[in-house]
């Protein structure tokens, strides 16, 4: 079932759940499912994995998702015909049951958000805007790594990434602009709340 402009939030989750069946779904499966250059649906789903409970609370998952998004978005920026992922990244998987649990918890909210999404402000979803969105998503993916040190803070870049993804899927320029505003908010949260002394200790 391909991702569509109709009910994009519900659509990407349902597609992943159906593909995973009763087992797990890997990063490689996601790329194959949506198409290696389907930037919008893939980053929407990856952003949701960080934002939705209980997925976002899994230790280490936001950082892994951040690396995956970064690899994906950087290659999109350079016009890659086929998105390359290291085999250990492609094999990373998540239990379909956890996706289903997340969907069940937030489905009413997803439905409400989907009803507000529509095609508008076409100039804000064109080629230049898409390129700028890919740059912003790359930055947001990097921010996920230090923000894991701040409880619940990874939701900030996660929300921004979801907004960009939805904007591209639904051709909704208002969401694209909201994505850039959310990016500014995520940057502010990162600079204010990340314990940079601990981050420096990683090096």
VENFENFEN-V194681 format. One record per helix or strand. SS is the DSSP state (H for helix, E for strand). FROM is the first residue (numbers start at 1). TO is the last residue. If there is no record, write none. Layout:
BEGIN
ss->SS from->FROM to->TO
ss->SS from->FROM to->TO
END
This chain:
BEGIN
ss->H from->8 to->20
ss->E from->24 to->26
ss->H from->27 to->34
ss->H from->39 to->51
ss->H from->55 to->57
ss->H from->61 to->77
ss->H from->87 to->90
ss->E from->93 to->95
ss->H from->96 to->116
ss->E from->120 to->120
ss->H from->122 to->125
ss->H from->127 to->147
ss->H from->154 to->170
ss->E from->172 to->172
ss->H from->173 to->193
ss->H from->196 to->201
END
